[in-house]
Amino acid sequence: MQQSNGMSSKERLLAAMRGKETDRMPWAPFLAYWWEAQPEAFQEKGATSFLKSIGADPLLRGGAQLYKINFTGVTVTEKINGKIKQTTFSTPVGELVQEHTYVSRGNTWFLTRHPVQTSQDMKTLQWMNEKLTISPDMDQYNKDKLALGDAGLIVPIIGTNMKTSFQSLIEHWVGTEELTYMIEDEPEIVEECLAVMQNRSMESVRISVESEAEAFIFWEDSSTTNVSPKWFKQYVSPEISEWANIIHKNDQLLIHHACGHLRDLLPLMAENNVDVIESISPPPTGNIELWDARNLLPEGVRLIGGIEPTAFLNLSMVELEVYVKHLMDKMGKRNWVLANSDSCPPGVSIEKFEKVTEIVRAMA
């Protein structure tokens, strides 16, 4: 399927994310989970090639990392026993053990044991971050960017854990339940570790803005299913705002990936000075429609998303057309990018991607 005349995909995406006029609605599918489920021969052709073939605008979310991370003084070992993968971080001050369980249905390793379970573990994590070094590593990004040209937009990831430090404690290191107890019982230990982690993540941002990237993303997975508005305001917002200040000094954009229940977080997110909120999803994945989210945010915050993953999977072609047209009618043609939100179920047919392209072209 050929691209339409007019703006290039890169021009179209950047214009929409900067609130400028576009020749048509940008359509930037999110291929997470869907892509990994495709045959190896299909994947060898590359995601960009596929997106261009269906007439979409390639937005390569997290398509690069502009720095290398090294845990100095930490020995990392991995053992796999059947469907259990155990990763051990050994340091002079303690040992952290993390476990993942493989689920064949999703072809994914799920985290089933967080490595930080005690206050001593938190001190070990702090030591690891104190010894962590970050250095520029932009060669591959520069090659990929040159090869892609105006055919799409590569959006590098920022943050040493690809998200804010507090969210990484929730998702990767501690878990919601144990972190709740730690904050209540020993907040000073959590906050000391958090401060070190935030300083290291800030280094990753300062390195990244020295590149030629136009925009950056972080996999925040924001949702009130795992962080309260109080925690978000106290521990998450300040770090995002600092990132945004650094990025905006270079006239670059900051994209906040937020795929969960956002209704009660959006008023706080509105204060963080991000340029784009990506993967906003209606129920059942999220809890707010795209147009309602827009009404809660300043005009300067653009949006990406709108097609709920299970709707993309389960709706018939006729129903999908009604769904997408309704979404586009409600949202209008400015300040947003159409996408399936957060991820794509492996069962979605290529014909459905092509159908959305057809609708977008027809409503240009």
Secondary structure, 3 states (H helix, E strand, C coil): CCCCCCCCHHHHHHHHHCCCCCCCCCECCCCCCCHHHCCHHHHCCCHHHHHHHCCCCCEEEEEEECEEEEECCCEEEEEEECCEEEEEEEECCEEEEEEEEEECCCCEEEEEECCCCCHHHHHHHHHHHHCEEEEECCHHHHHHHHHHHHHCEEEEECCCCCCCHHHHHHHHHCCHHHHHHHHHHCHHHHHHHHHHHHHHHHHHHHHHCCCCCCEEEECCCCCCCCCCHHHHHHHHHHHHHHHHHHHHCCCCEEEEECCCCCCCCHHHHCCCCCCEEEEECCCCCCCCCHHHHHHHCCCCCEEEEEECHHHHHHCCHHHHHHHHHHHHHHHCCCCEEEEECCCCCCCCCHHHHHHHHHHHHHCC
